[in-house]
Amino acid sequence: MRGVRPKAPAGCRPHLLLAATLLGSLAGSPGPVGAQEAAPVPAASAAGRITAANLRTRVRLLADDSMRGRDTPSPQLTEAARYVADQFRSFGLRPGLGDSYMQFYPVTVIEPGPSGAQRLLVDGPEGEHALRSGRDFVAAPTGTGLTGSGPLRRFDPDSSAAEASGAMLLVDARPSDMPGVFASIRRVLREGDATGAIIVVDAPDSYFEGLQRFFGSRRVSIGEPDLPGKPVALVAASALPVAIRDPLSAGETLPYGWTARLETTGHVRADSAMNVIGWLPGSDPELQGQYVLFTAHMDHVGVGRPVDGDSIYNGADDDASGTATVLELASAFASAPKHPRRSLVFMTVSGEEKGLLGSTWYTGHPVFPLERTVADVNIDMIGRNWKDTVVAIGKEASTLGDVVDRVVARHPELDMTVIADPWPEQHFFTRSDHYNFARKGIPILFFSSGLHRDYHRPSDEADRIEYGKMARIARLLYFMGGRIADADRVPRWDPDAYRRVVGGSGSP
């Protein structure tokens, strides 16, 4: 859910079972987990095939140190995606895209340079002023290894690019104005001959500390690089000479020949990430063109700041737990002698931790028509906290809440209570991949056991997961998914919730 050397204590190596499973699955062989899949069995028994042992094996594989936190993009994320695809293949799921289970999408990766390597020098009648990176100014990565210099010129973001030729732009902005100012400056730098820009912000030190954390971390966005390729810095107004701070008309060169030179480091590159999609066709010729979707994100946050000597953020609960559950659900449904009436789609997405990137791409480039996708069941962090309770966010927003209540009542052996969102102040409805489907008008349920002390820390390890609880939740989702896919009527939104989430004055 969206918030150094690898750890390798002396004498510790990945378990041989995990290594063998990973190598087998990536080579196209089912491996130990896939080898457990057998011939179709009766539907009641299919739910029983979802076991704590299977889930433990899958989570340990995905959250092993060798996977280095499955950052988006990274070779380890690709390994995780190949593992999921090979498991889908071993279950007999059909590929989502022709003969491929992979849906690739383009991303731009911005790797910041060290703060100490960013330089800003202002020169004028009072002499040179060398500003301090990280305190007086923060460089905004807008290209790879950039330098800009020239006379300082006041600039209004609404002015034309022609007014900026050959100058370093000096632009005033309030913190609340930053999104619009950034967009204007990017446009002017792309279209004109300005050499760079200095955005002057009158804000407290804490604001610049936040900027340093934001721009000083690796960032990933959807799409090909679209940056101006000229340096940009945000500067504290109090760090500049008084003569520069005095207001002048837009386009007027500062008096007495003030100039600036800005050097920024960092690297911008194009890359790609992927979603993994497999599906089972429905058994009813009239309803198999409708789809019930199960989702979880297979990425986490990678390798980061060490905590107690550990720098690998394994993401066992967040969200190897959800990915393992999607795999177990796919295996169970595939093993049943008859598929539900509607088609079932199983998808593990990437880039959730970077801003719901994979689900954003899918909902903009759907493989199965969104207007015929009747529900999304999203699973993110179900392995911790209560042993007999799970939260279904969105439970009150559609008739899916009634479905899950009926399943719980019919299956007391699961010993599982399903409750509505007890943490509305945390805004979890918008913080995982179901949100992108809800915004498209698709009824959703988001299953989670909530945050814990290991959230987004290296200590989110596989040995802290409650696998028995996970197995009972997964069986609940199996029964619920089958009921949704077999029902005569599709799930329906509560009209007020629909207007709140989807917007407008329409109705579901």
N, C-alpha and C positions, 0 to 999 in steps of 0.2 A: 504494500500500500504506500501510496506516495505520501517521504521526508528526506615508499617503504618496501621493504622486501616482504614476500609472502611469509606467513608464519610457518616455521618448520622446526619445531623443537627437536633437540638431538634424539635420534633413535626413532622418530615418528615418521611413518610413511602412510599414504592412503591405503586403506584396507584392500587386500588383494581381490576380494569379492567385488568391490566397487570398481576397481581398475578393470577387472575382467568383464564386468557388465558393460562399462562404458565402451571398451574396445570392441566388444562383440556387437553392441547396438550400432556403433558408428560405422562398423564394417558391413552393415546390412544384415547381420545375424540378430535374431531376437534376444540373445543373451539369456542369463538366468531368469530375468523377470518375464520376458516374452515367452520363454520355454514353458511357463506354467499355463499358457493359454491352450485350451483343448477344444474338443468338439462341442457344438451347441448343447446346452443343457436347459431344463425347464426354467421358466422365468423366475419362479420363487428361489430356485437354487442360484440363479445368476447373481442376485444381490449378495448371496452368501459368499460368492467368489471374491468380493471386496474384503480384503483382510488387512489387519494391522501390519502383518509381516510384509505384504506387498508394498504398502505405503511407506513403511520404514526403509525398505530397500531403495525405493524411488527417491525419497527425500534425501537419504544419505548420499546418493549418487549426485543429485543436483546441487546439494549444498556442501559437497566435499571441498576441501581447500584447493584441490587441483582445478576447480571451476572458477576460482578467483572472483567470486561474487557476481558473475554473469552480467557484467556491465553492458550497456547498449551504446554503441556496438562494441563487440570484442570477439576474439576467437573462441572464448569459452561460451559466450552466448550462442554462437554458431554451433558449437558442440551440443549444447543443450537442445537446440532446435532440431538438430539431426537425430538426437536420441528420441525426441518426441515423435518425429516423422517415422523413424524406423519402428517404434512401438505401434503407431497407428497402422503401419503396413502389416506388421505381424498379427494384429487383431483382425485384419481383413477390411478395414475402413477404406472407402474410396478417397482418392486424393481430391482436395478442394479445387485445384487448378489444373485441369487436364490430367497430365501424368505426374504432377508435382504436388507435394503437400505444402510447399513453401510459397508464401506471398511476400515478395521482397518490396521494400519501399526505400526511397532515397533519403539520406539524412546529411546534414552539415554538422561537423564536429569542430568545436573551437577549443583548442588547448591553450590556456593562458601561459605566458612566460612568467618568470619570477618577478615579483614586485620590484626588486632592486635593479632590474634591468630596464625598467621604464624610466625615461628621462624627459623632463620639461624644463627648458631654459627660457626665461623672459629677459630681454635686453633693451635698455633705454638710457635716458639721460641720468638716471639714478644708478646706473651700473647693471650688472647681471644679477638676476634673481634665479637661483636654482631651487625649484620646488621639490618637496619630498614626496616620493611615491608612496601611496597608501595612507598618507596623512593630509598633505596639501592637495593632492590630486590622485585620481584613479583612472588608469587607461581602460578604454572600452575596446576590446578586440574587434577590429573591423577588417582584418587582413593579416597576412603573414609577414612579420618583420618589417614594419613601416616606419618611414621618416618623412616629416613634413616641416617646412620652414618658410618664413616670409614675413612681410609686414602684417601687424595685427590690424584687423578691420572689424569694426562693429557690424553685426549682421542680424537682421530680422529674419526669422525662419520663413516668413511669408514672402520674402524678396526673391527675385529671380536668380538663377545660377550665374547669369552674366555679370551681376554686380559683385561677384566674389572672385573674379579672375586673379590668380597669382597670389592670393592672400591667405593668411591663417585667420580663420573666422573666430570672432569673439562673440558668444551668444549668451544672453542672460536667460535664466530659467529658474522657476520654482520647482521644488520636488514634485508637486502635483502636475506640473506641465511636462514632465520628462518624456512620457510616451510620445506625445505629439511633437515635441522638439526633436527627439531622436529621429522620428520618421522624416521630418523636414530636412534635417541635416544630412541624413543618408541620401535623400533625393538630390540635394544641392551638390554634394560631393561626387555623386555618380555623374551628374549631368554637366557640371562645370569644371573650371580649371583651378578651383581653390585647392590649396595644398594640405589642408587639414582643418580641424575645428577644436576650439576650447570652449566648453560649456561651463559658464560661471554660475555656481549654485550657492545661494545664501542659506546654509543649513548647518545644524549642529554636527559635532564630531561623530556622533553615533550614526548619522546618516551615511557618512563616508566609510565608516567601519562596515556598514551593511553592504555598500557598493563594493568594497574590497572583497567581501566574502562572495558576493554574486559573480563579479567579473574575474575573481581569482580562482574559480572552480571550472572544471570541464563542463561544457554545455553542448547539448545536442538538440537540433531542431529538424523538423521535417522539411525535405526539399533540398535542391541544389544550392550551393553557396550564392548568396545575393547580397554581398557586402561591398561598400564603396571602395575598398582598397586604399584608403587614406586614413591617417591616424586621427583619433578622437580622444579627448580627455575631459573628465569632469573635474572642475577645480573649485576649491573652497574660496568664496569671495574674499574672506579675510586674509588669504595667503597672497593676494596680488597687491602690487603697489597701488597707492591711492589714485594715481593719475590714470591708471587703467580702469579703475572701478567707476570713474566719473562717467555719467551717461553722455553719449554722443548720438548723433543721428545715424540711422542705419546706412551702411555703405561708406561712412566717413573713416578715413585712415586716422589712427590715433596720432596726436601731435608728437613732435620731437622724435619721430622715427622709431617707435617701439616695434620690436620684432619678437618672434618666438620660434623655437625649434622643439619639436615633439618627436620622440622616438618611442615606439612601442614594439614589444616582442610578442611572441605567440605564434600559433600555427592554426590555419583554417584548412580543412580538407573535406572533400566529398566522400561519403561512405554509404553503406546500406545496412538495413536491419530487416528483420523478417517476422512474420506471423506464421504459425503452423496450423493447417486446417485439414481435418479429415471428416468424413460424414458417412452416415448410414441411411440409405433410402427408406422412406416409409413404406408400409405394407398395403396401404389403402390407395388405389390408383387416383381417387378423387382428392385425397388430402396430402399425398406425398410431395406436392409442390408447395407445402407450408413447412416451416422449419422451426425447431426448438434448438436454441443455441446454448452451449455450455462454454464458459470462458474462464481463464485465469492468466496471470502474467508470469512468464518464465524468467524475466530479468530481475536483477537486483542492482545494488549501487556500486559493486566492484570492490577495488582496493582503495583504502583511504587512510585517514589519520589513525595511527595506532592507539589502541586503548589496552592498557596492561600488556603491552608488547605484541598485541594481535592486530594486524592491519587488514585482514580479509573479512569483508562483510558478507557472511555466507548466505544470509537470507533463507534460512530453513523454513521459518514460518511465513516469511514475506518474500516470495510466495511459492517456494518449493512445495509447501503444503497444498496450495490450490492446484498447481500443475500436476502433482502426483494424483490428486483426486480426480481431475479431468481424465487422466490416463486410466485410472481404475474404473471410472464410469464408462469410458469408451470400451474397455475390455468386457465389462459386464453386459452392456447392451449388445455388443457384437456376439457374445456367447449364447444369447437367448435364441430359441428355435424360431421365433417370429418377432420381427421388428415392430415397434409401435406404428400406429397409422400414419403419423406425420414423420417427416425426415428429421434426423438428429444431426447436429453439427457440433463438432468438438474443436475448439480453437485455443491455442496458447499464444498470447501476444507478447511483444517486446516493447520496450520504451515506456512502460507504465511509470517507472520511477523518474523519467525525464519529462513527464507531462502528458501521460496517456497517449503517447505517439502512435503505437501500433493500432489501438482501437480507433483513434482518429483517422488513420489511413484507411482502415477497413471500412468504416462507415462512410467514408468519401469514395471508396472504390470497392463496393461490396461484391463478394463472390456469389452470394445468394441474395435474391431481392429483399431489400429491407421491408418493403410493404407486405411481404409474405413471411417475414420472420416474426413469429407470434410471441416469443418470449426470449429473454436472455437471463440465464442463471449464472451469476458471476461468483467466483470463489476466491477469497483473498484473506489469508491469515486465519485458519481454522484449527490450528494445532495447539493453542495455549489457553490459559485461564480456566473457566468453568469446565467441569467434566461432564455436566449433564445439560448444558444450555448453549445455544448458538443464536446469534442475532441475524435476522433477515431484514436488512435495510430495504425500504420500499414495500414492506409488508402491508401497510395500510393504503398504498397508492393504487392498488389494482386488485382484481379478483384472484391473483396469484396468492395473496395472503390466505384466502379461504381454502385454496388447494393445499397449501402446506399444513394448515390446521387439520384438515381432514386426514392427511397422511399421518400426522403425529398421533391422532386419535385411533387410527386403524392399526398402528404398529407400536404398541406399548413396549414391545421387546427392545426397541431402540433406546428407551430410557433417555429421551432427548426432548427438551423444551425449546421451542422456537419463540423468540420475543422480538418485538419491534425495536427500532433504534432507541437505545437508552442514552445516547450521547449526541443529541441534536446540535449542541454547541461546537462539536468537532467537525461538522459538515462532511461526514463520511459519504453522503450521497453523491458528492461531486469529486471524490478522491480516488475512485478506482474505475475500471474500464466500463462497467455497466452504464456509467453516466453518459457516455457517447451514444449508447444505444437508446437510452431513455430520451435523450434530446431529439432523436429521430422518431419518437413516438412509439417505441417498442416497450411493452411492459417488462419490468425487470424485478429480480430479487437478488440482493447482494448478501451473501453469507459470509460472516466473519465472527471471530471471537474477540476482536478488539485488540488494542495496543497493550504492550507490556514493557517491562524494564529493559528488555533486549531489543526493542524496536529500533531498527536502523543502527544497530551496534554490531561489532564483530561477534558478540556473544549470542547472536541469533543462530544457534547451532542445532544440528539434527538430534543430539541426545537430549534436548529439552522439550521435544514434541511429545504430546499425548497421543500416541498412535491408535490406541483403542477408541478414544473419542473421535478421532478423524474417521475411522472406519465406520462408526455408527452414523456420523454426519453424511458420509458418502453414500451409505445405504439409504438414508432418508432422501437424499437428492436423486438416487436411482428411482425410488418409488414415485417421488414427486414428478420427475421428468417424464416417466412413463405415463403418469396420469394426465399431464399437460398434453402430451403427444397423442393420447388416445381419446381425449374429450371431444364431445360433439361441437362444443363452442370454444372459440379462442378466448384467451384472457382479455379482460376489459379494464381500462383505466378508470379510476375514480375521476369524474370530470374536473373537480377542483385541483387535484394533483396533476392532471394532464396539463391544465392551463398554467400551473405553477412551473412545471418542468419544461414543457415544450414551448410555452409562450403563445401569445396571440389570444384571440377570442373564440377559437374553434373548439371542437369537442372530439373526443376519441372515436 
